[in-house]
Amino acid sequence: MDADHIADLFSRFAPVSVRRMFGGAGIFRDGVMFALVADDTIYLKADAQTVPAFEREGMQAFTHTSPGGRRTVMSYWHMPDRLLDDTEELARWASDAYAVAMRAAKPARAARPPRRR
């Protein structure tokens, strides 16, 4: 799955950028990663509010096994395959994933006030 194809899939949602990372790719909107691609599968960011929708679809969370054999479950869930043919519904799921990513983003540290002399 190449970057142009991914951008086309998400075009009803928003302009996205795709960056290669860790043998896959991250999908970003306005610099915020809300999805990833691994082994030609798209995973959308999820949290307690959105995981039930993925579970109803029978989807699983993305897992990664480290070289040492430790398995890590991540907060990205397999996107239902049917969304590849329904870009309107994909836009809704992507919007939810982006909202999750925004909620999870760390607030910017407040700038320190200048030191008094």
DOFIMAR-677185 format. One record per residue (C-alpha): residue number from 1; residue in three letters; chain; x negated, y, z. Coordinates in Angstrom, 2 decimals. Example, Ala and Ser with C-alpha at 12.3 -4.5 7.8 and 13.67 -1.06 7.14 Angstrom:
BEGIN
+-----+------+-------+---------+---------+---------+
!  nr ! rest ! kette !    east !   north !      up !
+-----+------+-------+---------+---------+---------+
!   1 !  ALA !     A !  -12.30 !   -4.50 !    7.80 !
!   2 !  SER !     A !  -13.67 !   -1.06 !    7.14 !
+-----+------+-------+---------+---------+---------+
END
This chain:
BEGIN
+-----+------+-------+---------+---------+---------+
!  nr ! rest ! kette !    east !   north !      up !
+-----+------+-------+---------+---------+---------+
!   1 !  MET !     A !    0.00 !    0.00 !    0.00 !
!   2 !  ASP !     A !   -1.76 !    3.17 !   -1.16 !
!   3 !  ALA !     A !   -1.46 !    6.72 !    0.20 !
!   4 !  ASP !     A !    0.62 !    7.97 !   -2.75 !
!   5 !  HIS !     A !    3.16 !    5.17 !   -2.32 !
!   6 !  ILE !     A !    3.40 !    5.88 !    1.40 !
!   7 !  ALA !     A !    3.85 !    9.62 !    0.81 !
!   8 !  ASP !     A !    6.60 !    8.84 !   -1.71 !
!   9 !  LEU !     A !    8.38 !    6.52 !    0.77 !
!  10 !  PHE !     A !    8.44 !    9.24 !    3.43 !
!  11 !  SER !     A !    9.21 !   12.14 !    1.06 !
!  12 !  ARG !     A !   12.83 !   12.47 !    2.26 !
!  13 !  PHE !     A !   11.52 !   12.81 !    5.80 !
!  14 !  ALA !     A !    8.66 !   15.29 !    5.37 !
!  15 !  PRO !     A !    5.33 !   15.70 !    3.65 !
!  16 !  VAL !     A !    2.95 !   13.22 !    5.26 !
!  17 !  SER !     A !   -0.76 !   12.58 !    5.11 !
!  18 !  VAL !     A !   -2.40 !    9.18 !    5.28 !
!  19 !  ARG !     A !   -5.79 !    8.68 !    6.90 !
!  20 !  ARG !     A !   -7.81 !    5.49 !    6.82 !
!  21 !  MET !     A !   -8.65 !    4.17 !   10.25 !
!  22 !  PHE !     A !   -9.66 !    0.87 !   11.85 !
!  23 !  GLY !     A !   -9.06 !   -1.22 !    8.75 !
!  24 !  GLY !     A !   -5.60 !    0.29 !    8.25 !
!  25 !  ALA !     A !   -4.21 !    3.78 !    8.04 !
!  26 !  GLY !     A !   -2.43 !    6.33 !   10.17 !
!  27 !  ILE !     A !    0.57 !    8.25 !    8.84 !
!  28 !  PHE !     A !    0.74 !   11.85 !   10.02 !
!  29 !  ARG !     A !    3.14 !   14.78 !    9.90 !
!  30 !  ASP !     A !    1.68 !   18.15 !   10.84 !
!  31 !  GLY !     A !   -1.36 !   16.42 !   12.33 !
!  32 !  VAL !     A !    0.70 !   14.12 !   14.56 !
!  33 !  MET !     A !    0.44 !   10.37 !   13.97 !
!  34 !  PHE !     A !    3.89 !    8.78 !   14.04 !
!  35 !  ALA !     A !    3.26 !    5.58 !   12.08 !
!  36 !  LEU !     A !    0.50 !    3.23 !   11.06 !
!  37 !  VAL !     A !   -0.16 !    0.74 !    8.30 !
!  38 !  ALA !     A !   -1.88 !   -2.58 !    8.93 !
!  39 !  ASP !     A !   -1.98 !   -5.50 !    6.51 !
!  40 !  ASP !     A !    0.46 !   -3.68 !    4.17 !
!  41 !  THR !     A !    3.01 !   -3.42 !    6.98 !
!  42 !  ILE !     A !    4.32 !   -0.10 !    8.29 !
!  43 !  TYR !     A !    4.77 !    0.32 !   12.04 !
!  44 !  LEU !     A !    6.64 !    3.27 !   13.57 !
!  45 !  LYS !     A !    5.90 !    4.84 !   16.95 !
!  46 !  ALA !     A !    8.46 !    3.79 !   19.57 !
!  47 !  ASP !     A !    9.23 !    4.31 !   23.24 !
!  48 !  ALA !     A !   11.86 !    3.23 !   25.75 !
!  49 !  GLN !     A !   14.50 !    5.29 !   23.93 !
!  50 !  THR !     A !   13.89 !    3.79 !   20.48 !
!  51 !  VAL !     A !   12.61 !    0.25 !   21.15 !
!  52 !  PRO !     A !   16.18 !   -1.15 !   21.41 !
!  53 !  ALA !     A !   16.83 !   -0.26 !   17.74 !
!  54 !  PHE !     A !   13.74 !   -2.24 !   16.71 !
!  55 !  GLU !     A !   14.79 !   -5.16 !   18.92 !
!  56 !  ARG !     A !   18.27 !   -5.21 !   17.34 !
!  57 !  GLU !     A !   16.53 !   -5.56 !   13.97 !
!  58 !  GLY !     A !   14.40 !   -8.44 !   15.29 !
!  59 !  MET !     A !   11.18 !   -6.45 !   14.93 !
!  60 !  GLN !     A !    8.02 !   -6.87 !   17.01 !
!  61 !  ALA !     A !    5.44 !   -4.48 !   18.42 !
!  62 !  PHE !     A !    2.07 !   -4.12 !   16.72 !
!  63 !  THR !     A !   -0.62 !   -6.09 !   18.51 !
!  64 !  HIS !     A !   -4.34 !   -5.92 !   18.17 !
!  65 !  THR !     A !   -6.87 !   -8.52 !   19.28 !
!  66 !  SER !     A !  -10.29 !   -7.21 !   20.20 !
!  67 !  PRO !     A !  -13.46 !   -9.08 !   19.17 !
!  68 !  GLY !     A !  -13.63 !  -10.34 !   22.77 !
!  69 !  GLY !     A !  -10.20 !  -11.94 !   22.39 !
!  70 !  ARG !     A !   -8.23 !   -9.42 !   24.48 !
!  71 !  ARG !     A !   -4.77 !   -8.82 !   23.01 !
!  72 !  THR !     A !   -3.31 !   -5.31 !   23.21 !
!  73 !  VAL !     A !    0.33 !   -4.46 !   22.50 !
!  74 !  MET !     A !    0.71 !   -0.99 !   21.08 !
!  75 !  SER !     A !    3.60 !    1.47 !   21.01 !
!  76 !  TYR !     A !    4.15 !    0.98 !   17.27 !
!  77 !  TRP !     A !    6.86 !   -1.39 !   16.04 !
!  78 !  HIS !     A !    7.26 !   -3.15 !   12.70 !
!  79 !  MET !     A !    9.50 !   -1.07 !   10.47 !
!  80 !  PRO !     A !   12.48 !   -3.03 !    9.13 !
!  81 !  ASP !     A !   11.61 !   -4.10 !    5.57 !
!  82 !  ARG !     A !   15.00 !   -2.96 !    4.26 !
!  83 !  LEU !     A !   13.90 !    0.66 !    4.82 !
!  84 !  LEU !     A !   11.46 !    0.30 !    1.93 !
!  85 !  ASP !     A !   14.51 !    0.39 !   -0.35 !
!  86 !  ASP !     A !   16.49 !    3.04 !    1.54 !
!  87 !  THR !     A !   14.46 !    6.23 !    1.86 !
!  88 !  GLU !     A !   17.40 !    8.11 !    3.38 !
!  89 !  GLU !     A !   17.61 !    5.72 !    6.32 !
!  90 !  LEU !     A !   13.81 !    5.55 !    6.46 !
!  91 !  ALA !     A !   13.83 !    9.33 !    6.95 !
!  92 !  ARG !     A !   16.05 !    8.90 !   10.05 !
!  93 !  TRP !     A !   13.78 !    6.22 !   11.52 !
!  94 !  ALA !     A !   10.70 !    8.34 !   10.71 !
!  95 !  SER !     A !   12.31 !   11.34 !   12.40 !
!  96 !  ASP !     A !   12.85 !    9.26 !   15.53 !
!  97 !  ALA !     A !    9.24 !    8.01 !   15.42 !
!  98 !  TYR !     A !    7.96 !   11.56 !   15.01 !
!  99 !  ALA !     A !   10.06 !   12.67 !   18.01 !
! 100 !  VAL !     A !    8.50 !    9.83 !   20.04 !
! 101 !  ALA !     A !    5.01 !   10.93 !   18.97 !
! 102 !  MET !     A !    5.79 !   14.52 !   19.95 !
! 103 !  ARG !     A !    7.07 !   13.41 !   23.38 !
! 104 !  ALA !     A !    3.93 !   11.34 !   23.88 !
! 105 !  ALA !     A !    1.56 !   14.11 !   22.80 !
! 106 !  LYS !     A !   -0.42 !   15.52 !   25.66 !
! 107 !  PRO !     A !    0.40 !   19.15 !   26.34 !
! 108 !  ALA !     A !   -2.39 !   21.49 !   25.38 !
! 109 !  ARG !     A !   -4.50 !   22.47 !   28.35 !
! 110 !  ALA !     A !   -3.83 !   25.99 !   29.46 !
! 111 !  ALA !     A !   -6.74 !   28.28 !   28.83 !
! 112 !  ARG !     A !   -8.60 !   29.27 !   31.94 !
! 113 !  PRO !     A !   -8.27 !   32.91 !   32.90 !
! 114 !  PRO !     A !  -11.50 !   34.86 !   32.48 !
! 115 !  ARG !     A !  -13.79 !   34.88 !   35.51 !
! 116 !  ARG !     A !  -13.81 !   38.02 !   37.56 !
! 117 !  ARG !     A !  -17.15 !   39.62 !   38.15 !
+-----+------+-------+---------+---------+---------+
END
